[in-house]
Amino acid sequence: MRITKRQLRRIIKEEKGRLLKEQEGGLVNYRVTMLVAVPPGQEDYILQSIEQGMEFNEAAGEGILEYDIQEEAPR
């Protein structure tokens, strides 16, 4: 499944809103896992893209391929 940066932001915003409504107090930790496509050997590129708001060159085939949101167990 391929989604755009705008779609991912909307999904995260909707999930965050839904989760905040369900909470009665405190915070819940969630782990967001993404599978991204980038040029080989460009690990720094991935980190920079995340820090800059997931700016990918979609014309070159880069982007978010899959994502998953899971609640983490309390520590």
C-alpha positions, 0 to 999 in steps of 0.5 A: 500500500502506498500513501502520500505524506499528506495522507500519512499526516492526516491518518496520524492526526485522526488516530491521535484525535481518536486516542485522545478522546478515548483517554481519561488521563495521562499519555499512551505511547505508540510505536509507528513503524514505516517501510520506506523506499530510498536509494541504496546506501542512503541511511542518512537520507532516511533520517534527514527525510524524517526530520524534515517531515518525510520529504521524498522524491516520489518521481524517483520511486521514493516514499512510504510503502507501508506503515503500522501504529501499535500501542506500546506496553507501559514501562 
